[in-house]
């Protein structure tokens, strides 16, 4: 941990895959924001992030669609008030992304699922939503503690 007033901040780059895009318009065909579901393509398990992008981002990447794979720049920093790390996507593709930290539409979910077997037969699935050491080693911006 750093000194009071200092910020523990790291910058990372990774590949994100667009899973879904939903555009919102204020009037007519004008798009003033979009909700984007992204998947961490290089991380083990199933890591998803949903973000609400503003009009500036929409103008920068108007043709964004499911299946696109884009480089993302992520900044992770320790937030002493919360007692944990927080990561934010600050750039997606070649476009700056400014996310409102209080926007409820922005969230992240991590899970690793494995088959449950009995006598060699799959009888179910178990999903773990903790951030394993292996996950954090491969994708350190997902660290929380």
Secondary structure as UniProt FT lines:
FT   TURN            4..5
FT   STRAND          9..24
FT   TURN            28..29
FT   STRAND          33..40
FT   TURN            41..42
FT   STRAND          46..54
FT   HELIX           55..60
FT   TURN            61..63
FT   TURN            66..67
FT   STRAND          69..79
FT   TURN            80..83
FT   STRAND          84..92
FT   TURN            93..94
FT   STRAND          95..96
FT   TURN            101..102
FT   TURN            104..105
FT   STRAND          107..118
FT   TURN            119..120
FT   STRAND          121..128
FT   HELIX           133..138
FT   HELIX           140..142
//
